[in-house]
């Protein structure tokens, strides 16, 4: 077990493509850190740099206090689980599990004991003599995990290990991974593009975009206090509703709606009245089930999704739409305009009387509004600070 | 009336029957084509082997089967006064083929790894050139190659023949092996490196076993091509004691007055035996290898 420290780490590919841009991050001993972001954001490259599979262009990586920047992967004492599992197809499960120990010249008796322990832990005991080709996807995934565990490395690096599994199996595996981590307590860096996976697994989640870490925080903090428009849009399902709005005295206006602001929840900086307003779907409620003192808006129900536990009501707002995708597609954060109208999602009580095509009264809680600078994307609920998070653990994020 | 009423109700049946008949006819047609192909391919081999065992009388009478089988032609081919150098030729051929196959496999493997795994300037040109070379007619290369080899005193030597054979065995082998290596996911090697292997260790423990079926398949090709090659060997090897089996075989048709068909067929059968043995030995490996290669992590 060990802590991992990244200091100003950068990676430039041929043609001056910046994959990882000046990342500084500390991962505490025994911590489960998730790197999350859209494809191409550099998260896998960063993981491969920690593994030693990609050269570091600039900066320093240390594991357990030792500078490993120039060390070969085998000298770093880490284990990696690949998206494709990368099981050796010509070896049995037993040989796959034992490989890392064997190449390190561990005594045979010890290898056999360790393989048996790991097989028992992961329920692989009956499969030890099979080849990877004879296993199901879930079994292969467990063998890949077992191969990492068997060696008792200082840290686990996992590159989207659940993405090849079907949805149901993935949920089960997620829980198993959490159990495993709490049992083994090994420092783990986990890469995924799935924000639900990130939120459920990570003790801390680092959101990456274009080679940088935008914010690294505990999942709840990331959700409640996104420091950046992109983080706000990326984290949460259904996603945060984002729309261009204007602050006018004590009210915020977006599309056809005008809502009075809550006393303690206003932009801390003046951006000329223009802001990007963010409202989480659960900040809305059908007035039939909401407290009476909240401001109300009347909407036309476009789509209704009844999920049993709750219902999602979709309604149009007469203002341009902003989503994580449009943020990603735009070259500069300043150009956040899109032609489509914003389609808002409200998560309301399952007993709602909402019907498609009919009008519905929604209560909305201004105490839970988020405001972002339309030019830089930075949160306006936090005092101005260097726009990019360094992601050091315990970095204070004022509410 | 009853007949006209029966027709619509019974209509699907004749249609189904017609479809069934057409299907059967198509199937029979394809089977006949298959049988014809087999006959065309197998019959010459049968004729060669059966003639080798026929008596002279049966050969001239054009008998279909060796009714009085004899080994006389084999004796004459291997040790007859007219056809010396059989064992010499076999030894020469084995030397040429084994060295060509072994050297080609080693060089081709490394070249294929370089082409499949690394990006370097001129890589694409190199690959295109390799395919381009395959398209040149071999006969066109005889004179230039002869001139080059003569300059270095390599005509009439087995070394010269080996070098010549490698000019056409190597490009094909590199090309084929590259395909096999590309099919092996990079993750496997990387997993081995993270697990504790060096690059060379990952190469030997992971890449080599996975590419083994490819090596076997390619070496079969190299073996057959080198063993059966005649033109270059005939041009380069003038000394009878240095000739390969295909050159030795050509002498059986050499006499103008008379061709000893029995001995010729016996000699041809003997020449084919090593290739068949080699193939029987390695074909199981190829079949196994293809399934093993299909399993990806």
Interface residues (C-beta under 8 A of the other chain):
Chain A: X51 X52 X53 X72 X73 X74 X78 X79 X80 X82 X83 X84 X85 X86 X87 X88 X89 X90 X99 X100 X103 X104 X131 X132 X133 X140 X144 X147 X151 X157
Chain B: X185 X187 X188 X190 X191 X192 X193 X194 X195 X196 X197 X198 X201 X205 X206 X209 X210 X292 X293 X294 X295 X296 X297
